[in-house]
Amino acid sequence: MQPITIWDLPTRIFHWLFALGISCALVIGLGVDDDSDLYPLHMICGLFAMALVILRIGWGLIGSRYSRLGTFVPRPGQVLSYLKGAFSGATPTEPGRNPASAYTTLAMMCFALALTVSGLAMTQGFRIKEIHEIFAYLMLAVIVVHLAGLLNQALRCKDGVWQSMFSGKVSGEPVAALPSARPVAGFLFLLVGLFCAGILWSNYDTAGKVLTIPFSSSRISLGENEKHNKSGVRADHHHEHENDDGEDN
């Protein structure tokens, strides 16, 4: 057994950018009031994380062996076998994403989608704040489970798996190694990810707390959404017109 590369660069870049985006979104969203000037930033971070998920799905179709989407759905028997071995101190016999990590990664990507859709629905006046918060706490729970599993494997198996998303390497047989870490694809992935972050920020009006959807003229308010009704029109806007009509009469 020797250190071999199993995680290509695009996968590692996605991992850390996604972790950054989701962490910022959760910390701001759960830690500040809805009327805070920081609150809209959690929505921008969430949209950034969702853009990364879309990129990751694309890479999962054309990427390296261990980054393919097919590795995200192991058989239930594989999960049970892995969990039994993890708690007994047994090191996984195959390189790549372990079954438990595969499901937690898939869950985080799905919850990122659910959070984005429900968050955008809230900006249009749909009263689903509680549902949005449930998804946020579920995301937080999955992250805790993921980190706990990583810590358990690091302490019991001592296989250096916690370092793999930095170096891309784990212990394994040379025949299982990737022929390349795909540095060019990684560089392009980083550029596109940073471009998504930049265009979201540049389209955000901090004064009005309004985001213009990139490549369109559509605008969504990222401020306190209790002022919207279900048609997506500001309620106080209606009151203004009612007052005007009263004065005219």
Backbone hydrogen bonds, N-H to C=O, Kabsch-Sander energy under -0.5 kcal/mol:
donor,donor_aa,acceptor,acceptor_aa,energy
2,Q,172,G,-2.2
4,I,170,V,-3.1
6,I,4,I,-0.5
6,I,168,G,-2.9
7,W,168,G,-1.9
8,D,6,I,-0.7
9,L,181,A,-3.4
12,R,8,D,-1.7
13,I,9,L,-2.6
14,F,10,P,-2.5
15,H,11,T,-2.2
16,W,12,R,-1.9
17,L,13,I,-2.5
18,F,14,F,-3.0
19,A,15,H,-2.0
20,L,16,W,-2.1
21,G,17,L,-2.7
22,I,18,F,-2.8
23,S,19,A,-2.2
24,C,20,L,-2.3
25,A,21,G,-2.2
26,L,22,I,-2.6
27,V,23,S,-2.7
28,I,24,C,-2.4
29,G,25,A,-2.5
30,L,26,L,-2.6
31,G,27,V,-1.1
32,V,28,I,-1.6
36,S,33,D,-1.7
39,Y,36,S,-0.8
41,L,38,L,-1.4
42,H,38,L,-0.7
42,H,39,Y,-1.3
43,M,39,Y,-0.7
43,M,40,P,-0.6
44,I,40,P,-1.7
45,C,41,L,-2.6
46,G,42,H,-1.7
47,L,43,M,-2.2
48,F,44,I,-2.2
49,A,45,C,-2.4
50,M,46,G,-2.1
51,A,47,L,-2.2
52,L,48,F,-1.9
53,V,49,A,-2.0
54,I,50,M,-2.0
55,L,51,A,-2.0
56,R,52,L,-2.8
57,I,53,V,-2.5
58,G,54,I,-1.9
59,W,55,L,-2.4
60,G,56,R,-2.2
61,L,57,I,-0.7
61,L,58,G,-1.0
62,I,58,G,-1.1
63,G,59,W,-2.7
67,S,64,S,-1.4
68,R,64,S,-0.7
68,R,65,R,-0.8
69,L,60,G,-1.8
71,T,68,R,-1.8
72,F,69,L,-2.0
73,V,70,G,-0.8
78,Q,75,R,-0.9
79,V,75,R,-1.5
80,L,76,P,-2.4
81,S,77,G,-2.3
82,Y,78,Q,-2.3
83,L,79,V,-2.7
84,K,80,L,-2.2
85,G,81,S,-2.0
86,A,82,Y,-2.9
87,F,83,L,-1.9
88,S,84,K,-0.7
89,G,85,G,-0.6
89,G,86,A,-0.6
90,A,85,G,-2.7
102,A,98,N,-2.4
103,Y,99,P,-1.8
104,T,100,A,-2.0
105,T,101,S,-2.6
106,L,102,A,-2.2
107,A,103,Y,-2.5
108,M,104,T,-2.4
109,M,105,T,-2.1
110,C,106,L,-2.1
111,F,107,A,-2.7
112,A,108,M,-2.0
113,L,109,M,-1.7
114,A,110,C,-2.5
115,L,111,F,-2.9
116,T,112,A,-2.0
117,V,113,L,-2.6
118,S,114,A,-2.5
119,G,115,L,-2.3
120,L,116,T,-2.5
121,A,117,V,-2.1
122,M,118,S,-1.8
123,T,119,G,-1.4
124,Q,120,L,-0.7
124,Q,121,A,-0.8
125,G,122,M,-1.8
126,F,121,A,-1.9
128,I,126,F,-1.8
132,H,128,I,-2.4
133,E,129,K,-2.4
134,I,130,E,-2.0
135,F,131,I,-2.2
136,A,132,H,-1.8
137,Y,133,E,-2.5
138,L,134,I,-2.4
139,M,135,F,-2.6
140,L,136,A,-2.3
141,A,137,Y,-2.4
142,V,138,L,-2.4
143,I,139,M,-2.2
144,V,140,L,-2.2
145,V,141,A,-2.5
146,H,142,V,-2.7
147,L,143,I,-2.6
148,A,144,V,-2.6
149,G,145,V,-2.6
150,L,146,H,-2.1
151,L,147,L,-2.5
152,N,148,A,-2.5
153,Q,149,G,-2.4
154,A,150,L,-2.3
155,L,151,L,-2.2
156,R,152,N,-2.7
157,C,153,Q,-1.9
158,K,153,Q,-1.2
163,Q,160,G,-1.4
164,S,161,V,-1.5
166,F,163,Q,-1.8
167,S,163,Q,-2.5
168,G,164,S,-2.1
170,V,4,I,-2.1
171,S,159,D,-0.6
172,G,2,Q,-2.3
176,A,173,E,-2.1
177,A,174,P,-1.4
178,L,5,T,-3.2
186,G,182,R,-2.1
187,F,183,P,-2.4
188,L,184,V,-2.3
189,F,185,A,-2.5
190,L,186,G,-2.3
191,L,187,F,-2.3
192,V,188,L,-2.6
193,G,189,F,-2.4
194,L,190,L,-2.7
195,F,191,L,-2.3
196,C,192,V,-2.3
197,A,193,G,-2.0
198,G,194,L,-2.7
199,I,195,F,-2.7
200,L,196,C,-1.8
201,W,197,A,-2.1
202,S,198,G,-2.7
203,N,199,I,-1.2
204,Y,201,W,-1.5
205,D,203,N,-0.5
205,D,210,V,-3.3
206,T,204,Y,-0.9
209,K,205,D,-1.7
210,V,205,D,-1.3
211,L,220,I,-3.0
212,T,203,N,-2.4
212,T,210,V,-0.5
213,I,211,L,-0.6
213,I,218,S,-2.8
216,S,213,I,-1.5
220,I,211,L,-2.7
222,L,209,K,-3.4
223,G,209,K,-0.5
227,K,224,E,-0.7
228,H,225,N,-1.5
229,N,233,V,-1.8
232,G,229,N,-2.2
235,A,227,K,-3.8
236,D,227,K,-0.6
238,H,234,R,-1.1
239,H,235,A,-1.8
240,E,236,D,-1.9
241,H,237,H,-1.7
242,E,238,H,-2.4
243,N,239,H,-2.5
244,D,240,E,-2.3
245,D,241,H,-2.6
246,G,242,E,-2.2
247,E,243,N,-2.2
248,D,244,D,-2.2
249,N,245,D,-2.1
